[in-house]
């Protein structure tokens, strides 16, 4: 049925040889459920699901809870990251200082100063990845962490375009993450008014007399209505004119309104750059205004459009259920979206409580993209001790073709099996499975220790201090495995080899 899975099973059967008896397994239906609403099930997730029941568990998880319940070690790790204490305004000041210092210097020195600054900013972006990953691995509320990645990918920005490099951490942390389970309008507005998006899709350059349609087009095609959402080129042009004046202000001017000029953080609306003329957008007349009200009205129109309800519902269903979700389910989700004024949690509740989501035909058929594969591997192997070094995980994602914040195009990474399932991808996953198990010492040693050249003997000691807990792993995977895979695993000569084979199993590639 799945050629990729069949190839994987054949390769697995060639790999190795005896094993202890399996531990007590977890009910298959619980595992199937958690495999789709978390980055793989952990013992803690199973306990919460049993205590609350599926309905109670969903009600808890469909409310954004921030870092509530995050283990102290994970919270301390995040708090110690410089990015957690750095505001984009501070980075803008750093950029202004470098620009001032570069005046009158030779071109080579200017380039070196800019290079050093971008290196500093890139380190903050990596810390944002560390922060996101710590939460994905250890938060007791995994659904909100999956949605943080989902919505960032939906509203993708590329870190290496202009000032996006230093705007990105704040974009993910404050524009997207707090709103992943709220109203879609609030999320869209926060994205639209964040300098990272305005810079990335060139709206910071969009001004009357110099119209740039890039953001207007992607806002409709990728963020709201969809490519077949019922808009025309005239609508793109009208929306581009509506969006004129929305941009970025890196100056020290404080927040507030100055006449029709408005500044909030590094976002600014400049009325002298706004096209005040009359417009017609999606059949609605805009008589012409100089303030932010035109943009606010355009957001309302987009969020209330039935095409947006269907487009967003389909994308959620593709991510959580199937590459080709049933149209009837999408229509039910879209009806909920429209009825609740774009309530993301309510729309997801319709999906998660649907007969389709409980249908065994859809369970275990969704191929994991690289982020899901890497995170679910680490959650399965090492659910308790907090990792200290996340470079191997970033390297794994790069190796699998999903580099961190590294997708240049605004469409984000693909979410279907055809985007990721290939013999090359599978071979790389086999290699990473062995690395996650055999090279785990590096995961639990700080970056500083690695850079200082930690001795192999010390790494070996760290590795021994974090043994593979086969019994704990087996109860979370045994019900998912076919007889053929079990037979292959029975040939493993030790727990490490067994764990690497589990991560290479065809069933582990799906959720």
Secondary structure as GFF3:
##gff-version 3
##sequence-region A 1 511
A	DSSP	alpha_helix	3	13	.	.	.	ID=ss1
A	DSSP	alpha_helix	28	37	.	.	.	ID=ss2
A	DSSP	alpha_helix	43	61	.	.	.	ID=ss3
A	DSSP	alpha_helix	72	80	.	.	.	ID=ss4
A	DSSP	three_ten_helix	82	85	.	.	.	ID=ss5
A	DSSP	alpha_helix	88	102	.	.	.	ID=ss6
A	DSSP	alpha_helix	107	138	.	.	.	ID=ss7
A	DSSP	alpha_helix	142	154	.	.	.	ID=ss8
A	DSSP	alpha_helix	164	170	.	.	.	ID=ss9
A	DSSP	pi_helix	171	176	.	.	.	ID=ss10
A	DSSP	three_ten_helix	177	179	.	.	.	ID=ss11
A	DSSP	alpha_helix	184	192	.	.	.	ID=ss12
A	DSSP	alpha_helix	195	200	.	.	.	ID=ss13
A	DSSP	three_ten_helix	203	205	.	.	.	ID=ss14
A	DSSP	alpha_helix	214	218	.	.	.	ID=ss15
A	DSSP	pi_helix	219	223	.	.	.	ID=ss16
A	DSSP	alpha_helix	233	242	.	.	.	ID=ss17
A	DSSP	beta_strand	246	248	.	.	.	ID=ss18
A	DSSP	beta_strand	256	258	.	.	.	ID=ss19
A	DSSP	beta_strand	261	264	.	.	.	ID=ss20
A	DSSP	beta_strand	267	269	.	.	.	ID=ss21
A	DSSP	three_ten_helix	271	273	.	.	.	ID=ss22
A	DSSP	beta_strand	279	281	.	.	.	ID=ss23
A	DSSP	beta_strand	284	286	.	.	.	ID=ss24
A	DSSP	alpha_helix	293	304	.	.	.	ID=ss25
A	DSSP	alpha_helix	306	320	.	.	.	ID=ss26
A	DSSP	alpha_helix	327	339	.	.	.	ID=ss27
A	DSSP	alpha_helix	344	352	.	.	.	ID=ss28
A	DSSP	alpha_helix	355	358	.	.	.	ID=ss29
A	DSSP	three_ten_helix	360	362	.	.	.	ID=ss30
A	DSSP	alpha_helix	370	381	.	.	.	ID=ss31
A	DSSP	alpha_helix	391	399	.	.	.	ID=ss32
A	DSSP	alpha_helix	417	420	.	.	.	ID=ss33
A	DSSP	alpha_helix	423	438	.	.	.	ID=ss34
A	DSSP	three_ten_helix	440	444	.	.	.	ID=ss35
A	DSSP	alpha_helix	447	451	.	.	.	ID=ss36
A	DSSP	alpha_helix	456	465	.	.	.	ID=ss37
A	DSSP	alpha_helix	470	477	.	.	.	ID=ss38
A	DSSP	three_ten_helix	478	480	.	.	.	ID=ss39
A	DSSP	alpha_helix	483	489	.	.	.	ID=ss40
A	DSSP	alpha_helix	495	504	.	.	.	ID=ss41
A	DSSP	three_ten_helix	506	509	.	.	.	ID=ss42
###
